[in-house]
Amino acid sequence: MAQPGTESIWLWIGTALMALGALAFIGMGWREEDPERQAFYIVTIFIPVIAALSYFSMAMGFGLIELQVPWQEAALDIYWARYADWLFTTPLLLLDLALLAGANRNTIGTLVGLDVGMIVTGFIATIITVSQTFRIVWWGISSGFFLALLYILVSRLSAQAATQPGDVGDLFSTLRNLTILLWTAYPIVWLIGTEGLALVPLYWETAAFMVLDVSAKVGFGFLLLRSRSTLEQATVEAPEAAAPAG
Ligand SMILES: *C/C=C(C)/C=C/C=C(C)/C=C/C1=C(C)CCCC1(C)C
């Protein structure tokens, strides 16, 4: 196991911010008694909890491996714990969006399936050492899953969210756009970082992933849980049963 370098400062900051986010969400949901609304809190609390554990392990050098590769002398420092974190937290983030949109099981299943495909193939891209070309090929396969996922977000899930009452559609659009923007940065950071073309050193790559992770998890969660009245509208029986709009 390798020792973390100076980049560990970002990992400690990430640990602290994820832990604070989790505590804040627990506080926000403490007195929530409606089981349907509790679902939002449960899902949203587990996201920074899992991420805090992953950051803590990386900061201590647990989630770090050195990969010897044939095309360069220096070993690649890979924080693999990220992918374990993302495997669970990205489906939970999508589940939040799907709950807000009132999506059915098939849509949720499609989203989660594409997402797991993206993370697993992205992990293969990260650990494959045959050649740099193969790494980029797997990056491309993962990006294919990502594009399909974005398509479902802007088509089927957005159409479903538009049938939700009150401010729910607006909150969905805000969170969907934030998700599209932040998630799109991940494959770019991977590609220019040490996993890909190594244009950016590990120190700055770690900082970039930390800012993205905190925004996509804690920032997202705050926007979602901040408005109780919108969550109330999102959990009325069924869109048909809701009071007529306007
Ligand atoms: C909280 C963590 C989040 C929101 C992580 C999101 C990660 C991605 C959208 C990763 C995407 C990747 C690709 C599309 C290509 C291969 C490399 C990845 C795994 C970084």
The ligand as an ORCA input file, in Angstrom:
! r2SCAN-3c Opt
* xyz 0 1
  C     -20.489     11.863     -5.815
  C     -19.865     11.315     -6.944
  C     -20.254     11.514     -8.251
  C     -21.412     12.379     -8.596
  C     -19.487     10.860     -9.269
  C     -19.745     10.871    -10.578
  C     -18.867     10.206    -11.457
  C     -18.941     10.162    -12.828
  C     -20.036     10.825    -13.582
  C     -17.872      9.464    -13.511
  C     -17.758      9.306    -14.835
  C     -16.640      8.685    -15.572
  C     -16.813      8.537    -16.948
  C     -18.056      8.986    -17.655
  C     -15.749      7.953    -17.837
  C     -14.751      7.124    -17.090
  C     -14.268      7.781    -15.873
  C     -15.363      8.200    -14.885
  C     -15.664      6.985    -14.012
  C     -14.726      9.300    -14.058
*
